[in-house]
């Protein structure tokens, strides 16, 4: 009798363990950054689009693009929603098969760029990019941030004549105010914050249009980990569907959804309500050659050491 009870006990334990394992897999772990471009993640959560797809999600905030990409590649999160496209390309140089991209944020033509700006001090005598010769220009940390600034400035003057300084995002406006840098080349909302505080003014808006990339610039990627795609392929389809519902909702309700930027990113409400947005682009809408053209520009500028076929990095279901 004791042997029977023991056997039953073992079976119950094993069943419980297995059930626990399956239950754990029912929760999708989604990493995100506290930035404007993560808006579809916030909308999908707040509007119940994840729940509509039968998903239980755990939203995990990260403080940097490198940290969230590292977690994705290591399989510690199921989805990265999202971080810079350029950071994904760095990860792909080491291991192309560790993730797949399922949604993009950016532009679709050479005439669009609502994200990047060049800002100088409010009383600066500078009038255009040519005036940056011999000046200190702040960029966000990272090789691609510097390379992007260099390639844009190269359209006007030799970037070797400019002094580039990498500055963490929270320190950018204070650095400009203190005179530690003469200008900065960054995504919004740094420019809006500098202007609202009376520290800076725009030297040029939409500098990425100077690159004349006909298919636009894919600035940010949302992606799945290799493990998630292998172990929960149906859930991956559901996450993609929920995020695309969020994109549709954003397109139809621009002002309403901006309140989530205040809640999730900490932006002041006036900035959140006014910050210009580029496009959230589904894979069905995306011209995958756009990413390749952008990569090739940065590769030529020396941001990457190896050539990469970026068209192979997208999710197919």
C-alpha positions in Angstrom: 0.0 0.0 0.0 2.8 2.4 0.9 4.5 1.7 -2.5 1.2 2.5 -4.3 0.8 5.7 -2.3 4.4 6.7 -3.0 3.9 6.0 -6.7 0.7 8.1 -6.7 2.6 10.9 -4.9 5.4 10.8 -7.5 2.8 11.0 -10.3 1.1 13.9 -8.6 4.4 15.7 -8.1 5.4 15.1 -11.7 2.0 16.2 -13.0 2.1 19.3 -10.9 5.6 20.2 -12.1 4.7 19.7 -15.7 1.6 21.7 -15.2 3.7 24.5 -13.6 6.1 24.4 -16.5 3.2 24.7 -19.0 1.6 27.5 -16.9 4.9 29.4 -16.9 5.0 29.3 -20.7 1.5 30.7 -20.8 3.0 34.1 -19.8 4.8 36.1 -22.5 7.6 38.2 -21.2 7.9 41.5 -23.1 10.7 43.9 -22.6 10.3 47.6 -23.4 12.1 50.9 -23.1 10.5 54.0 -21.5 10.5 55.9 -24.8 8.0 57.3 -27.3 8.7 54.6 -29.9 7.4 51.9 -27.5 3.9 53.3 -27.8 2.3 50.3 -29.4 3.3 48.2 -26.4 1.6 50.6 -24.0 -1.6 50.7 -26.2 -1.8 46.9 -26.6 -1.6 46.5 -22.8 -4.0 49.4 -21.9 -6.6 48.6 -24.6 -6.6 44.9 -23.8 -5.3 43.8 -27.2 -3.0 41.2 -25.6 -5.9 39.9 -23.5 -8.1 39.8 -26.6 -5.6 37.4 -28.2 -5.7 35.2 -25.1 -2.3 36.3 -23.9 -1.0 36.8 -20.4 1.9 39.2 -20.7 4.6 40.4 -18.2 5.9 43.9 -19.3 9.5 44.4 -18.1 11.0 47.8 -18.4 14.7 48.2 -19.4 16.9 51.3 -19.1 19.0 50.9 -22.3 18.8 49.5 -25.8 21.9 47.3 -25.3 20.4 45.8 -22.1 17.1 44.9 -23.8 18.8 43.5 -26.9 21.2 41.4 -24.8 18.2 40.0 -22.9 16.5 39.1 -26.1 19.5 37.4 -27.6 20.0 35.4 -24.4 16.4 34.3 -24.4 15.6 36.0 -21.0 12.7 37.8 -22.6 10.3 36.6 -25.3 9.9 39.8 -27.2 11.7 43.2 -27.4 9.1 45.9 -28.0 11.3 47.6 -28.9 14.7 49.1 -29.4 16.9 50.6 -32.1 17.2 48.9 -35.4 20.9 49.7 -35.4 21.3 47.8 -32.1 19.6 44.8 -33.6 22.2 44.9 -36.5 25.0 44.9 -34.0 23.5 41.8 -32.3 23.0 40.1 -35.7 26.7 40.6 -36.5 27.5 38.1 -33.8 24.5 35.8 -34.3 21.9 36.4 -37.0 19.6 33.6 -35.9 18.9 34.8 -32.4 15.9 37.0 -33.2 13.4 38.0 -35.8 11.9 41.4 -36.4 8.0 41.7 -36.6 7.3 45.4 -36.5 9.2 48.6 -37.4 9.1 52.3 -36.5 10.5 54.8 -38.9 9.9 56.5 -42.2 9.0 55.3 -45.7 10.5 58.0 -47.9 13.4 60.4 -48.1 11.2 63.3 -47.3 10.2 62.2 -43.8 12.0 62.5 -40.5 10.1 63.6 -37.4 12.5 61.9 -35.0 16.0 63.5 -35.2 16.9 67.2 -34.6 20.0 69.3 -34.3 19.8 71.8 -31.5 22.1 74.7 -30.4 22.0 77.1 -27.5 19.3 79.7 -27.7 21.7 82.5 -28.2 24.0 80.7 -30.6 25.2 82.5 -33.7 25.1 79.3 -35.8 22.7 79.1 -38.7 23.2 75.8 -40.4 25.2 72.6 -40.3 28.2 74.2 -41.9 28.6 76.3 -38.8 29.4 73.2 -36.7 33.0 73.2 -38.0 35.3 73.1 -35.0 32.3 72.7 -32.6 31.5 70.1 -30.0 28.4 68.1 -31.0 26.7 65.8 -28.5 25.3 62.5 -29.5 23.7 59.6 -27.6 26.2 56.9 -26.5 27.1 54.3 -29.1 29.0 53.8 -32.3 25.9 54.1 -34.5 24.7 57.3 -32.9 28.1 58.9 -33.7 28.2 57.3 -37.2 24.7 58.7 -38.0 25.7 62.2 -36.9 28.8 62.0 -39.0 27.1 60.8 -42.1 24.5 63.5 -41.9 27.0 66.2 -41.3 29.1 64.9 -44.2 26.4 66.1 -46.5 27.4 69.6 -45.6 31.0 69.6 -44.3 33.8 67.1 -43.5 32.8 65.5 -40.1 36.5 65.3 -39.3 36.3 69.0 -38.6 33.6 68.4 -35.9 34.3 67.2 -32.3 31.8 64.5 -31.3 31.0 63.9 -27.7 28.8 61.0 -26.4 26.4 62.2 -23.7 23.8 60.1 -21.9 20.2 61.2 -22.8 19.4 62.7 -19.3 22.5 64.8 -19.4 22.1 66.2 -23.0 20.1 69.4 -22.2 22.2 70.2 -19.1 25.4 69.7 -21.1 24.2 72.2 -23.7 23.1 74.7 -21.0 26.5 74.4 -19.3 28.4 75.0 -22.5 30.0 71.5 -22.4 28.7 71.0 -25.9 27.8 73.5 -28.6 25.1 71.5 -30.2 23.5 68.1 -30.1 22.2 65.6 -32.7 19.6 63.4 -31.1 16.1 62.0 -31.4 13.2 63.9 -29.8 12.2 64.8 -27.2 15.7 66.2 -26.3 15.1 69.1 -28.6 11.7 69.9 -27.3 13.0 69.7 -23.7 15.8 72.1 -24.5 13.4 74.6 -26.2 10.8 74.4 -23.5 13.4 75.1 -20.8 14.7 78.1 -22.7 18.1 76.5 -23.2 18.2 75.8 -26.9 16.7 76.3 -30.3 16.6 74.2 -33.4 19.5 74.5 -35.8 17.8 72.1 -38.2 14.8 69.8 -38.0 14.6 66.5 -40.0 18.3 66.1 -40.6 17.9 62.5 -41.8 16.2 63.8 -44.9 19.7 65.0 -46.0 20.7 61.3 -46.5 18.1 61.1 -49.3 17.3 57.4 -48.6 14.5 56.9 -51.0 12.9 54.1 -49.0 13.1 55.9 -45.7 14.9 55.1 -42.4 13.7 52.2 -40.2 14.7 53.5 -36.8 13.4 51.0 -34.3 12.6 47.3 -34.4 10.2 45.0 -32.4 11.5 41.5 -32.3 11.0 37.9 -31.0 13.7 35.7 -29.5 14.7 32.5 -31.2 13.5 30.4 -28.2 10.1 32.0 -28.1 9.6 31.4 -31.8 10.6 27.7 -31.4 8.7 27.0 -28.2 5.6 29.2 -28.6 5.1 29.9 -32.3 1.3 30.4 -31.9 1.8 32.9 -29.1 4.2 34.8 -31.4 1.5 35.2 -34.0 -0.8 36.5 -31.3 1.7 39.0 -30.0 2.2 40.3 -33.6 -1.6 40.5 -34.1 -2.0 42.4 -30.8 0.7 44.9 -31.7 -0.8 45.5 -35.1 -4.1 46.2 -33.5 -2.3 48.8 -31.4 -0.8 50.3 -34.5 -4.2 50.6 -36.1 -5.5 52.2 -32.9 -2.7 54.7 -32.8 -3.3 55.8 -36.3 -7.0 56.4 -35.6 -6.6 57.9 -32.1 -3.4 59.9 -32.1 -4.2 62.4 -29.3 -5.9 59.8 -27.0 -3.0 57.4 -26.9 -0.4 60.1 -26.1 -1.6 60.0 -22.5 0.1 56.6 -22.2 3.4 58.3 -22.9 3.0 60.4 -19.8 2.2 57.3 -17.7 4.9 54.9 -19.1 7.8 57.3 -20.1 7.4 60.1 -17.6 7.3 62.8 -20.3 5.7 66.1 -19.3 2.2 66.2 -20.7 2.7 69.2 -23.0 5.7 67.4 -24.6 3.9 64.1 -24.9 0.9 65.7 -26.5 3.0 67.6 -29.1 6.0 65.4 -29.9 6.0 64.5 -33.6 5.8 60.8 -34.4 7.2 58.9 -37.4 5.3 55.7 -38.6 4.8 52.3 -37.1 5.2 50.0 -40.1 3.9 46.5 -40.2 5.9 43.8 -42.1 3.2 43.7 -44.8 3.8 47.5 -45.4 7.6 47.4 -45.1 10.0 47.6 -48.0 12.8 45.5 -46.5 15.3 47.0 -48.8 15.0 50.2 -46.8 16.8 48.6 -43.9 19.6 47.4 -46.2 20.1 50.9 -47.7 20.3 52.4 -44.3 22.7 49.7 -43.0 24.9 50.2 -46.1 25.3 53.9 -45.3 26.3 53.3 -41.7 28.6 50.4 -42.8 30.4 52.8 -45.1 30.8 55.3 -42.3 32.5 52.6 -40.2 29.7 51.9 -37.7 29.9 48.1 -38.5 32.8 45.8 -39.1 31.0 43.2 -41.2 28.5 43.4 -44.1 25.1 42.1 -43.3 22.0 41.0 -45.3 19.4 42.8 -43.2 16.5 41.4 -45.3 17.0 38.0 -43.6 16.2 39.3 -40.1 12.4 39.6 -40.4 9.8 37.3 -39.0 7.8 35.1 -41.3 4.7 33.2 -40.2 
